[in-house]
Structures are given as structure tokens and as C-alpha cells.
């Protein structure tokens, strides 16, 4: 048994009473050189940016570490109520710049590096983007953690430590090619392994009944194939308040390195097979679940996250509160970020009933007072559903618990609506059919005390549509929490020039209270302030133009309108509509319709899921159109188009400060919220968008004069579907006719006849769920309005200033305060004194 070594702190109190590390240049310089020379063992022959970055990161991490420990000590001392934020994605981005900003040491470090002839930006580029997320869901989770630390709320993130990110996107001959994103290849300076908190996770096996010492019938899960969950903690610093919260990431490991008998018999492959099977769980982010193996792996990931995290919380609870399980719900809230972690409802029941031997009703009371569910999608196909046979194979005990939850729940529904068999069928956690399925979103709703959407329209549509039955049963559970983004990363850090200009005029209070940006509105008409605002925007556009040139070879003119759409490639997000407009502009140029022309540079970026053929074809079309447009001498500088490969957090940090026009053009009623729209707005871009998601709330803030709205509303979309005739729309619009003719005559697919036929069929089908052509005319007209506005620099700059000034509502600080007020009910807890 491991001996208790805590008495070392009594014998040597100086180990805990070390003075805080200095934050000035000389101390940072000394630590930087020490790490480079002694820890990393490097010298002038090995003076590469990679090792210089690591040395600097260690020096910065030391300063986080002491604050991290002080924060944990405060939470432990007060036995603070905590929220555990469970998410399969955390798109954290690079950590160095964020840590320096929050510690207020960026200028000191820039100066010390300058003495060595080193640019801070060069070292920052040596850091890999942490490959822990896919898109908006993961980036939102990262923003949430930032705001919670800044608000000093005891919130602990739980996720998976993927060895490989989703994939690194390359464009070859216009096609998306997926390459492995081995972001952990060079290690991760910012993580701290915590093997002492390793948890054992069960899969497979069977269940058996037995009677305990009190004669009570119990169930145990036996003959399981176990995997170890090893935690790695990542610091999440608050803004200049000494709070450092944690993101705990679980890495899968085998219980045994290999089977010694098989090894001795010469069967090495079989000997290590269990090790490979175990570690595969956290090898790659979000496997393609089109195959049976992909489905199984994704369910394994979801259960692995939920079980390890809940066991970790129970470990802490037993240490602090003993077997007083009423305190479990009093001291903890589990926020489920989308449907992926919803298996946590059944797993917490298993842990309480089977392992802690609580009776069912008491355990269910604890679960339903501690679970809260956030839904992020209006697409029914995006809600998690798992075949019952897969549960039986992987999680037999969990399936039994889900059956019991369902039986008791349907009893409640039956009492409320006697004889309504159709309603019972709709609301059952088990969807019957040839292949019975477990409805995971239904499980999350039934097991949670709070269910929220992420924008006003989204939350309303959930209660009127997808979740209507549950809303009629439990209206008090449902609420809205409009998303946000953190202004620390998405303005203060990524846009230092605008940061300085704003701070010079209104002070720096906006960094923790974004509503203070409203003071900028009084300067929107000031000619001198407008001039300086434009200078900042031109500087940022030049940075973005450099990125575009380096990544694609295409030259953007910073004087042109920078028209940007970056997000996951999906038909509902309608990158295809954007591409149709580019073809329309190209057709205008070719026919000489260039009077009062506004030069435009169009940038589109994002990844298509590996198995999503239509999204990949859209990428191909964008690249083929770009090749034709950029290579046509008739076009010249009037129009440039690029598809920026491998869109990621670090590229967005250059993109959003340099954008003029923000494309948020989803089919109304399909985008839950959006957060890219908020980042662009915050940095002074003007939105062109449908009346969808958080666009609605952005429009409410800035007004019609500072937003280019187009297209059908969600209600009009529903009405149009009943009699949608895209061919009639084409026949009535000469511009659209010409666009479709260019597509059909294979101008953009030379030598590959029929390449884009699937896209044409989808666009012209009366069953097109995205109604792309229905919005074309309105979209083209709104784009013309944007082009005209851009030709008036004073008007455009005023619109830009107002968008930034009125972005205060879209800070995650506000979002987290609302979550805390209505759901979590945590107390702000400052750290112990350093």
C-alpha cells in the first residue's frame, strides 16, 4: 500500500510557503533560460522555435500552476458547489497567448524576447492547435470555461484527450483530403497527468442478480472487459484574477500492457491486442459512424467520458462528504453539453444503485436534481440514437437501467394522458421498429431538471417541435440560454490593434464587462475615430491577406470588400448559396455589367465530415469556381475567391479581425445559434444573414440599418415547403438562369462531365429541405446592398463601429451568469491568497 507522504509538508512547510513567482521581465527571463538550457537541455546548436516555445511555455505555466493550486485549495476548503461540464469537444486553440493575456505578462515577454531578436509571434506559431474539437460546439465549450474562470465560478470541464484531432484538411485538385492531425506528437506542455485519479471503466460482460448482506436483491455487472481512464488536467485561467480552473481530459489505457502467456507462446500480436483495443477509444476525435465499427467506437467514447467523470466526482464526494448522498445533488450539477454525454443519466443511476446501494427512488431523486441538458441542434438526425443490440453488447447493465427508467416514465405519461398510445410511442425512450433504438435526447430530458436551447428562436422551436411532448409534460424544465463568445480571446487577444484603440478611448473595463463597448457608439460619427478604426481594419486585412497568400497563393487586395464564410461544411449552412452568388458575380463581369462595381474578395473555409459526400462536392465546386474566376483576365481585381484549407481556431484568430462582411446564411429554422456570427460582430464585421439562430438577436441589437437581412423566415420556410417549385423560381429570374446554365454547361468541371450533377439535382428538387434557390434573389439583392454600402467608407465604418459597440450581449460572461443564476446556483469563489 502506498504510504501517506503528506507529513513532508509539516516537516518542510517551505514547500507550501514559497513566495509567488515574480511577473517582471528579469524573473521571466531567468526562468525562460533555465528551462531552455537545463530542463530541455538545449544550446545554441538547437535553438529552434519549437524548443524556445516550450521553454517559454514552461515559464508561463509555472505562474499558472501556483494560482491553479490556490484555486483548488479554495474550492476544497469551502466544499464549494461545483458544475461539472461534460462535453465530447473542447476546441481550446493555442494556450500561450491566452495565458499571457490573462496573467498580464504579454508586454514583458515580448520585450524579453525582443532582446534576443526573437518575435513572439514566431514562437506562438510553434504551438499546435489542441485537436479536441470539431467546430462550434467545442469552441463554445472553451469559451464557457474561460468565462467561468473569469467569473470565479467553480466549474470543472470534463472531456476526452484525443491523440488525433478530427483531421488536417488538405485540398488536392480541388478535393478535400483528410490527413491525420497528430496534435500530441510533440507532447503538450500545458497538461498535467494525474494518474492517482485513474478510473476503471467497464464494457461488455453480463449482469447477474444476488442478495446483499441485508437480504436486498441487487444487480452486479460481471465478466466485463475493462479499460483505464487516466486523467490529464489542463489549466483554464481567468482574466487577471488569480483563478485557474481545470479541464480534465480522460485518456484510455489498457489494464495490462499485454497477455504474458500469449507473449511467451510467441503470439505477440494477440498479446498486445487488448492494449490497442483500449487505447483506440481516445485515439481519434469523432470517428466516422457510417460503419458499424464507427458506431461502436463513438458509443464507447460517450460512455467512457460519462463513467470516468461521474466516478471522479463520486471519489471527491466520498472524501469530502462521506456517504451523505443527499449532498451529492446539493454540491454538484452536471451540465450535459449536447446529447453526446446523456448516457451519464443512466450511469449515475448505476453507480448509486449498484455500487453505493441506494434504493431506486432515492437515487433517481439525486440524478434528476443534478443533471442539466443543453441541446444544440434542430436537426432530428443529429440527435443521438443507438441500436438496442449495440447497448446489449457494450453496456448491458446500462440498457437494463434505461428500460427501468422508461417503464416508470411511461407510467407517468400514461397517468397524464390516459389511453394515448400514440403519445406513449412518441415519448418512449425506446424507438420501436425493425431495429429498436435508444433515444438518447429523450433520456437526457427525462433525467434532467433543466433543458435549454441556445438562442431564442432555437429554444422556441424545440418546445414547439422536437420536444413538444416533453414541454407539455414539464414546461418548467425548459429555458433559453443564448450563446456567446469570450471577448478575451476573440477581441482582446486576437485583435491587439483594436484592443488598444478601444482601451485608449473607453478604458479596459470592457475586457470583463463587454457591455461597456456601448460607449463606442457615441464615436461612430466622429471622423477622426472613423479614420483610426479604418486603419486598424486595414492592418488586420493585410494580416489576413498574408495568410491567404501563404496558404493558397491567391493575392487579396486589402482595399476590397472581404466577404467571409467559415464554418463546418453542411448543406443547411448553405455554402452552396454563397458559391452561387460568386458565379452570379462572375457572370456579371463576363457580360460587362460592372458599373459601380465593388471589388470583392470571397473567403470560404471549413471541413466536411469524411463520410458526407455532398459537403465534399460543395468544397470541390468552390475550388473549381475559384480556379476559373481567379484565372480569368476579364475578372482582374474585381473578384477573388479562395477556399482556405484546414480552418481552425488559430486561423480564425486572423480571419475575424480582418472580415468586412460576415456570412451567416443558414436555412431559417436550422441553425441553433451560431457563435462565429458573434466573433465577427465583435470585431466590427457586418452580418449578411437569414432570420435564424442568434442572427435574430444580433439584428435586434444593431437594427436593420446595420445588418443585411435576407431570405425566408422559419415560418415562411415551413409554408414554402408545401408547394416548393424551384424550376419556376429559375424561370422567373434571368440572373439565376445564367448561374444554372454555367453550372450545367460544365464551365466549372472541364473534362469531368456530370461532376456537379448531384448538386444540380439537389438544388432543383421540389424536396430540397434547404430551399437554397428560394432565397437566391433575396440574397443577391442583399449582397448588392452590402456592396453599395461598402463604397461609402464613412457609412460602412459607422456600421462597423455600431456592430462592435452593440456586441456586449454576446459575451459568454453574460451567458454563464444566466446559466449560474437559473441552473447552477454556484457562489463565486476567489482563490486562496498566493
C-alpha positions, 0 to 999 in steps of 0.5 A, a space after each residue: 500500500 502506498 504510504 501517506 507522504 503528506 507529513 513532508 509538508 509539516 516537516 518542510 512547510 517551505 514547500 507550501 510557503 514559497 513566495 509567488 513567482 515574480 511577473 517582471 521581465 528579469 524573473 521571466 527571463 531567468 526562468 525562460 533560460 533555465 528551462 531552455 538550457 537545463 530542463 530541455 537541455 538545449 544550446 545554441 546548436 538547437 535553438 529552434 522555435 519549437 524548443 524556445 516555445 516550450 521553454 517559454 511555455 514552461 515559464 508561463 505555466 509555472 505562474 499558472 500552476 501556483 494560482 491553479 493550486 490556490 484555486 483548488 485549495 479554495 474550492 476544497 476548503 469551502 466544499 464549494 458547489 461545483 458544475 461539472 461540464 461534460 462535453 465530447 469537444 473542447 476546441 481550446 486553440 493555442 494556450 500561450 497567448 491566452 495565458 499571457 493575456 490573462 496573467 498580464 505578462 504579454 508586454 514583458 515577454 515580448 520585450 524579453 524576447 525582443 532582446 534576443 531578436 526573437 518575435 513572439 509571434 514566431 514562437 506562438 506559431 510553434 504551438 499546435 492547435 489542441 485537436 479536441 474539437 470539431 467546430 462550434 460546439 467545442 469552441 463554445 465549450 472553451 469559451 464557457 470555461 474561460 468565462 467561468 474562470 473569469 467569473 470565479 465560478 467553480 466549474 470543472 470541464 470534463 472531456 476526452 484527450 484525443 491523440 488525433 484531432 478530427 483531421 488536417 484538411 488538405 485540398 488536392 485538385 480541388 478535393 478535400 483530403 483528410 490527413 491525420 492531425 497528430 496534435 500530441 506528437 510533440 507532447 503538450 506542455 500545458 497538461 498535467 497527468 494525474 494518474 492517482 485519479 485513474 478510473 476503471 471503466 467497464 464494457 461488455 460482460 453480463 449482469 447477474 442478480 444476488 442478495 446483499 448482506 441485508 437480504 436486498 436483491 441487487 444487480 452486479 455487472 460481471 465478466 466485463 472487459 475493462 479499460 483505464 481512464 487516466 486523467 490529464 488536467 489542463 489549466 483554464 485561467 481567468 482574466 487577471 484574477 488569480 483563478 485557474 480552473 481545470 479541464 480534465 481530459 480522460 485518456 484510455 489505457 489498457 489494464 495490462 500492457 499485454 497477455 504474458 502467456 500469449 507473449 511467451 507462446 510467441 503470439 505477440 500480436 494477440 498479446 498486445 491486442 487488448 492494449 490497442 483495443 483500449 487505447 483506440 477509444 481516445 485515439 481519434 476525435 469523432 470517428 466516422 459512424 457510417 460503419 458499424 465499427 464507427 458506431 461502436 467506437 463513438 458509443 464507447 467514447 460517450 460512455 467512457 467520458 460519462 463513467 470516468 467523470 461521474 466516478 471522479 466526482 463520486 471519489 471527491 464526494 466520498 472524501 469530502 462528504 462521506 456517504 451523505 448522498 443527499 449532498 451529492 445533488 446539493 454540491 454538484 450539477 452536471 451540465 450535459 453539453 449536447 446529447 453526446 454525454 446523456 448516457 451519464 443519466 443512466 450511469 449515475 443511476 448505476 453507480 448509486 444503485 449498484 455500487 453505493 446501494 441506494 434504493 431506486 427512488 432515492 437515487 433517481 431523486 439525486 440524478 434528476 436534481 443534478 443533471 442539466 441538458 443543453 441541446 444544440 441542434 434542430 436537426 432530428 438526425 443529429 440527435 443521438 440514437 443507438 441500436 438496442 443490440 449495440 447497448 446489449 453488447 457494450 453496456 448491458 447493465 446500462 440498457 437494463 437501467 434505461 428500460 427501468 427508467 422508461 417503464 416508470 416514465 411511461 407510467 407517468 405519461 400514461 397517468 397524464 394522458 390516459 389511453 394515448 398510445 400514440 403519445 406513449 410511442 412518441 415519448 418512449 425512450 425506446 424507438 420501436 421498429 425493425 431495429 429498436 433504438 435508444 433515444 438518447 435526447 429523450 433520456 437526457 430530458 427525462 433525467 434532467 431538471 433543466 433543458 435549454 436551447 441556445 438562442 431564442 428562436 432555437 429554444 422556441 422551436 424545440 418546445 414547439 417541435 422536437 420536444 413538444 411532448 416533453 414541454 407539455 409534460 414539464 414546461 418548467 424544465 425548459 429555458 433559453 440560454 443564448 450563446 456567446 463568445 469570450 471577448 478575451 480571446 476573440 477581441 482582446 487577444 486576437 485583435 491587439 490593434 483594436 484592443 488598444 484603440 478601444 482601451 485608449 478611448 473607453 478604458 479596459 473595463 470592457 475586457 470583463 464587462 463587454 457591455 461597456 463597448 456601448 460607449 463606442 457608439 457615441 464615436 461612430 460619427 466622429 471622423 477622426 475615430 472613423 479614420 483610426 478604426 479604418 486603419 486598424 481594419 486595414 492592418 488586420 486585412 493585410 494580416 489576413 491577406 498574408 495568410 491567404 497568400 501563404 496558404 493558397 497563393 491567391 493575392 487579396 487586395 486589402 482595399 476590397 470588400 472581404 466577404 467571409 464564410 467559415 464554418 463546418 461544411 453542411 448543406 443547411 449552412 448553405 455554402 452552396 448559396 454563397 458559391 452561387 452568388 460568386 458565379 452570379 458575380 462572375 457572370 456579371 463581369 463576363 457580360 460587362 455589367 460592372 458599373 459601380 462595381 465593388 471589388 470583392 474578395 470571397 473567403 470560404 473555409 471549413 471541413 466536411 465530415 469524411 463520410 458526407 459526400 455532398 459537403 465534399 462536392 460543395 468544397 470541390 465546386 468552390 475550388 473549381 469556381 475559384 480556379 476559373 474566376 481567379 484565372 480569368 483576365 476579364 475578372 482582374 481585381 474585381 473578384 477573388 475567391 479562395 477556399 482556405 484549407 484546414 480552418 481552425 481556431 488559430 486561423 480564425 484568430 486572423 480571419 475575424 479581425 480582418 472580415 468586412 462582411 460576415 456570412 451567416 446564411 443558414 436555412 431559417 429554422 436550422 441553425 441553433 445559434 451560431 457563435 462565429 456570427 458573434 466573433 465577427 460582430 465583435 470585431 466590427 464585421 457586418 452580418 449578411 444573414 437569414 432570420 435564424 439562430 442568434 442572427 435574430 438577436 444580433 439584428 435586434 441589437 444593431 437594427 436593420 440599418 446595420 445588418 443585411 437581412 435576407 431570405 425566408 423566415 422559419 415560418 415562411 420556410 415551413 409554408 414554402 415547403 408545401 408547394 416548393 417549385 424551384 424550376 419556376 423560381 429559375 424561370 422567373 429570374 434571368 440572373 439565376 438562369 445564367 448561374 444554372 446554365 454555367 453550372 450545367 454547361 460544365 464551365 466549372 468541371 472541364 473534362 469531368 462531365 456530370 461532376 456537379 450533377 448531384 448538386 444540380 439535382 439537389 438544388 432543383 428538387 421540389 424536396 430540397 429541405 434547404 430551399 437554397 434557390 428560394 432565397 437566391 434573389 433575396 440574397 443577391 439583392 442583399 449582397 448588392 446592398 452590402 456592396 453599395 454600402 461598402 463604397 461609402 467608407 464613412 457609412 460602412 465604418 459607422 456600421 462597423 463601429 455600431 456592430 462592435 459597440 452593440 456586441 456586449 450581449 454576446 459575451 459568454 460572461 453574460 451567458 454563464 451568469 444566466 446559466 449560474 443564476 437559473 441552473 447552477 446556483 454556484 457562489 463565486 469563489 476567489 482563490 486562496 491568497 498566493 
